[in-house]
Structures are given as C-alpha cells and as structure tokens.
Amino acid sequence: MSEPLWTLDAFVEAAGGSKWGDVSEDITGISIDSRTLAPGDAFIAIKGDHLDGHDYVAAALEAGASVALVDEGRLSELPEDGKYVLVEDPLDAMRKLGIAARARSSARIVAVTGSVGKTGTKEALRLTLGESGKVHASVASFNNHWGVPLTLARMPSDTDFGVFEIGMNHAGEITPLVKMVRPHVAIITTVQPVHLEFFDSVEKIAQAKAEIFDGLEPGGIAILNKDNRQFDLLKFLAVTAGVPSIHTFGEDPTADSHLEKVVSFPSGSSVDATILGQEITYKIGAPGKHHVKNSLAVLTAVCDLGADLAKAGLVLDTMHAPKGRGQVTRLSVNEGEFYVIDESYNANPASMRAALAVLAEAPVVRPGRRVAVIGDMRELGSEANRLHADLLQPIVDAGTDAVYCAGPHMHSLWELLPHELRAHYGEEAQDLEEAILRDVRPGDVVMIKGSLGTRMGPLVEALKKEYPPADDAAVA
C-alpha cells in the first residue's frame, strides 16, 4: 500500500488549522474542484473571483473527500456532519501546505517562465526527467497565485524531480511564487511583447520575468535564451541577483547548448545539437521550430539536474503537442484529407509568429492551401492594432494562401492583406465557422489561433464534428 500524500496530523499542522468533526482518514490527494475530486482527496474551499469553494463543500464530501479545509468563520453554513480542518484563510493555508511540502522534499526542482513556451517546456521536462526518476509537475497551466501552491501541496515526499511553471501578468507576481518553489534550476524560455497592457516596455517584462532568480536555491543555475533580444539584460539581472551559474541555449553557435542541424517533417523534427559540450541526435514528436529551440533548454536542465541526457533525448520522440497548443489532427473531406493545427489555447505576437512558422513548415499537396484562421490577441494595450497589423509579413513569409480573421483588432491586419489572401472576416470567431466549413478542401493545412477570450477553440471542434477523422488518433 502506497504512502498517503499527507498524514492527517501533518496536513493539519502544515495548514495551521484545527480538526472539527469525525476526521480520521489520511489524505491521498488535494483538490479545489468538487467535480474532479477523487475519493480520499482533501478539498480546499478557495474563494475565487467568480466562485466560492464553500458553496461546493457538501458536494465534495459526498464525492468522498477525506476532509474539507474551510474558513472557520463559515462553519455554520456547512453540513453539520462534515469532516473539516478549520483555518482563517483557506488560500493562505494552501500556501502554507505548499511551503511545507517543499521543505520536506529532497527533490531536484526546475522552474520555467517566459513569454512563450512555458507549458510546452514544462511538459517536455516532465517527459524527459521521467526517464531518470519520479517526477511531479503542475497540471494544465497551474502557474499563478493558487496554481503554484496547489501544485507544491500535491508533491509527494518521495519525488525525485519537481517541475513548476510560473506565470505573471504584472510585476511582482513571480517573486512570492518562486520563493515558495525554491528551484535549483530556472529557465526563461524567451521575453516578448506580451501583456503590454500592463507594462511600459519589453524591458519591463524582462525585469518581471527575472524575478524567477529571486527564489533560486544557493548554487542554482539560470538557463537563458541567447538568441533573445533581452538576453544581455536578463544575464545582467541574473548576475545582479547573485546567480552563480548561467547556461545559455539557442541557434547562436556560442551558446552552451546550441543547434547543429534541424530537419522538419509534418509531425515533428529531427535535431542534431550540442548540449553543454555533449553531442546528441534526437527527434521531437511535435511540429515547430519553437519546440526545437525549447528542447535545448529542456536538455540543458536535464543535465543540470543530474538526470540522464541520452534517455531524455530518446523520449522526446514521444512528445506530442496538447490540445490547443499545436495538436495536429488529420480529417477527411471530399475523398481526401486535410490537417488542422490547433493553436487555439492562447495567443500573443510571439506565439502567433511561432504558429505561422509551423504553418510555413507544413508540407502542402496542391490544390491544398496553407490556411491561417486567427483571432484577436488580448492584453496588448495601446499597441494592439499595430501589433496585429505587424503580422502581415509573417503571414506572407509563411506562404499562406488564405486568411480568416476574427475580432476588432484583427481588422487592422485584414485591411492590409492582399485581396487574394482574404478569405473571411468576422467580428467574432463564431462568425467564421460557416465559411471555414464550406471552404475547406483536400490537401489543406488549417492553423487556428487566438487568445483564449477570442474563443477560437470551438472552430477546431466544429471542423472535427463536420469532418470525420482520417484515422483513429491525432497524428501529433
């Protein structure tokens, strides 16, 4: 029988709470969502912007929660026969649990931030480090003020490697999170013009990303993108923060880990690289140059954490882009086939360019076309219209044959598009659905991308619903 995630006494002590009711079970997991809670999980009643976990305590207990961690001031509102740990503030108690979980762990820890590529890099680290030991990593994009402490609190005491994604929209957000995580290695994938609604410049974004150095363990290592325009600033900030070791990655041949040769194919790439002086050849099972670039950071971290580089390189071939983040699906149409590249989870100028580069690399069988279906990028402030218009050249460079645009900011691009590239424009993503379903043809490669709030994802689902899969599984 496996050890519980938390003994009840350790859980109560770490949370700074007190027991109430018939609480006797140890805790096998931690949940903040009664819908996905597994029997034996502790349910933490977080109060968010829109929902209050206390409203779902009864459902959590009915689903088999071992205990509910709740605000002691709300006890009178909850089922009388419930099993509770009472605290002043459940979110603060979850932070304390995360800090306690980190303190009891001897795992080697890596933290990832950056304007683009955080989640893909985190998933690649989960995969590669898993060849050398037991890995604990955040699910989905649990990278904010509740996602990071929740991920920490879920970390088993016998974890060998911990992988944490840390995000931010404003300055000052990364520091308290990275001080909880206390990584041995910190990766900044890249710094790009993202969240400009909240920052005066890209340099200010770099300074905010550099907060990840604040929590590095003594003797820690920073891994930085030498190709990025903000590299010199980030290196300076790392040195200023007292980081003793800096490793670099990129196409630049002077980087500590750099590319030697890349061959792209429909669902991935073959790579020759040098990682901290070691030559390695490997395949990546997800398309796009951004995955290739970030794989250098991943393999550098593998070495820095003391894991097996050769095994890590071999397993990258099994890496597949997840839904919304580059997943490729082959569908049937008119006795032929077409591909959908699902990049619908989110978008900013850098990731939009990366997605268009993936589209450019995709082989097209004529009369098939390269089709870009793109929606508004959010949080770009006063520069939004210009940054959307600036996508014209990447679209042309990608050899795009048809462009569908959704959203008021994308209209700035639409007005600049050559007439022959204009397929359809709509104020909202749903306005494109009928035209896309009607226009798609055999041989097409259709890339769909936009910020989450633009709701491009339903367009992917509409294509999958209208046209049957060409095989039983996504190709990448």
C-alpha positions, 0 to 999 in steps of 0.5 A: 500500500502506497504512502498517503500524500499527507498524514492527517496530523501533518496536513493539519499542522502544515495548514495551521488549522484545527480538526472539527468533526469525525476526521480520521482518514489520511489524505491521498490527494488535494483538490479545489474542484468538487467535480474532479475530486477523487475519493480520499482527496482533501478539498480546499474551499478557495474563494475565487473571483467568480466562485466560492469553494464553500458553496461546493463543500457538501458536494465534495464530501459526498464525492468522498473527500477525506476532509474539507479545509474551510474558513472557520468563520463559515462553519455554520453554513456547512453540513453539520456532519462534515469532516473539516480542518478549520483555518482563517484563510483557506488560500493562505493555508494552501500556501502554507501546505505548499511551503511545507511540502517543499521543505520536506522534499529532497527533490531536484526542482526546475522552474520555467517562465517566459513569454512563450513556451512555458507549458510546452517546456514544462511538459517536455521536462516532465517527459524527459526527467521521467526517464531518470526518476519520479517526477511531479509537475503542475497540471494544465497551466497551474502557474499563478497565485493558487496554481503554484501552491496547489501544485507544491501541496500535491508533491509527494515526499518521495519525488525525485524531480519537481517541475513548476511553471510560473506565470505573471501578468504584472510585476511582482507576481513571480517573486512570492511564487518562486520563493515558495518553489525554491528551484535549483534550476530556472529557465526563461524560455524567451521575453516578448511583447506580451501583456503590454497592457500592463507594462511600459516596455519589453524591458519591463517584462524582462525585469518581471520575468527575472524575478524567477532568480529571486527564489533560486536555491544557493548554487542554482543555475539560470538557463537563458535564451541567447538568441533573445533580444533581452538576453544581455539584460536578463544575464545582467539581472541574473548576475545582479541577483547573485546567480552563480551559474548561467547556461545559455541555449539557442541557434547562436553557435556560442551558446552552451547548448546550441543547434547543429542541424534541424530537419522538419517533417509534418509531425515533428523534427529531427535535431542534431545539437550540442548540449553543454559540450555533449553531442546528441541526435534526437527527434521531437514528436511535435511540429515547430521550430519553437519546440526545437529551440525549447528542447535545448533548454529542456536538455540543458536542465536535464543535465543540470539536474543530474538526470540522464541526457541520452534517455531524455533525448530518446523520449522526446520522440514521444512528445506530442503537442496538447490540445490547443497548443499545436495538436495536429489532427488529420480529417477527411473531406471530399475523398481526401484529407486535410490537417488542422493545427490547433493553436487555439489555447492562447495567443500573443505576437510571439506565439502567433509568429511561432504558429505561422512558422509551423504553418510555413513548415507544413508540407502542402499537396496542391490544390491544398492551401496553407490556411491561417484562421486567427483571432484577436490577441488580448492584453496588448494595450495601446499597441494592439492594432499595430501589433496585429497589423505587424503580422502581415509579413509573417503571414506572407513569409509563411506562404499562406494562401488564405486568411480568416480573421476574427475580432476588432483588432484583427481588422487592422491586419485584414485591411492590409492583406492582399485581396487574394489572401482574404478569405473571411472576416468576422467580428467574432470567431463564431462568425467564421465557422460557416465559411471555414466549413464550406471552404475547406478542401483536400490537401489543406493545412488549417492553423487556428489561433487566438487568445483564449477570450477570442474563443477560437477553440470551438472552430477546431471542434466544429471542423472535427464534428463536420469532418470525420477523422482520417484515422483513429488518433491525432497524428501529433 
